[in-house]
Amino acid sequence: MYLSNQDIESLPRIRRINIINSISGIKPANLVGTQCDEGLANLAIFSSVVHLGSDPALIGCVFRSQHSRTQDTYRNIKASGVYTINQVPAELMENAHFTSAKFEREVSEFDRCGFNKEYHFDFPAPFVKESRLKLGLEMIEEIPIQSNGTILMIGRIMHLIFPDDMMDAEGNLNLEVIDGIGIGGVNTYYSLRKVDQFPYAHKETVPKL
Ligand SMILES: Cc1cc2nc3c(=O)[nH]c(=O)nc-3n(C[C@H](O)[C@H](O)[C@H](O)COP(=O)(O)O)c2cc1C
């Protein structure tokens, strides 16, 4: 298969979405938890979560729709300044997928899609009880991406919760231990298996290959 830029641009919309969302590889499966002013909790699956640096500890996620501003998640973050990011547990991947449905604003995806909310450290955004790796974030910046109207939302990690036994002595986290899940495209889910681990690559230690 070969597709030129022109071929890509003339693909039927859904086919183009599926192909282009698949080509960057496996993405993390996360649920973004937010709360509106009236206290209603909202939950939505996001695959665009990316780490942007560790000092300060920043996480980005892309609000990809041209209509980002109508997404409850975006509106809640803008209004409250806080949100949570919760790794999807493998056993609840279908429930997590359901959160992408366009529910009415007054419907909480926590209740509708079978997740429990929990609160920690007086942080005013809901965490997902069933998730084993969870972050509480404070929004610090949003960058409009001029070329397509999407938005890169940047948050500072205020709280980080995960089981002790997924971390080794050097701080590496093993996602297999918590049965995390990956996303290909917009509808395909993959299991995660730890395959190997290598030390920092110094050019002096790279063997002749
Ligand atoms: C697998 C998957 C990954 C998704 N990732 C994103 C994403 O990274 N950014 C985004 O804006 N929407 C993403 N969506 C779409 C949102 O989940 C969807 O728009 C949802 O309805 C938003 O809910 P809200 O209106 O409650 O914010 C994804 C959907 C699926 C099924």
The ligand as an ORCA input file, in Angstrom:
! r2SCAN-3c Opt
* xyz 0 1
  C     -10.021      5.337     21.784
  C     -10.431      6.791     21.843
  C      -9.483      7.779     22.083
  C      -9.847      9.134     22.133
  N      -8.891     10.077     22.362
  C      -9.228     11.403     22.329
  C      -8.223     12.395     22.477
  O      -7.047     12.119     22.677
  N      -8.626     13.702     22.414
  C      -9.933     14.056     22.211
  O     -10.229     15.252     22.151
  N     -10.906     13.130     22.107
  C     -10.582     11.813     22.163
  N     -11.548     10.861     22.020
  C     -12.951     11.294     21.907
  C     -13.565     11.595     23.266
  O     -13.510     10.454     24.119
  C     -15.033     12.022     23.041
  O     -15.066     13.216     22.283
  C     -15.827     12.218     24.292
  O     -17.198     12.261     23.948
  C     -15.514     13.494     25.016
  O     -16.376     13.510     26.123
  P     -16.843     14.854     26.851
  O     -17.768     15.578     25.911
  O     -17.506     14.336     28.066
  O     -15.607     15.633     27.106
  C     -11.199      9.502     21.970
  C     -12.162      8.504     21.737
  C     -11.777      7.152     21.672
  C     -12.828      6.096     21.430
*
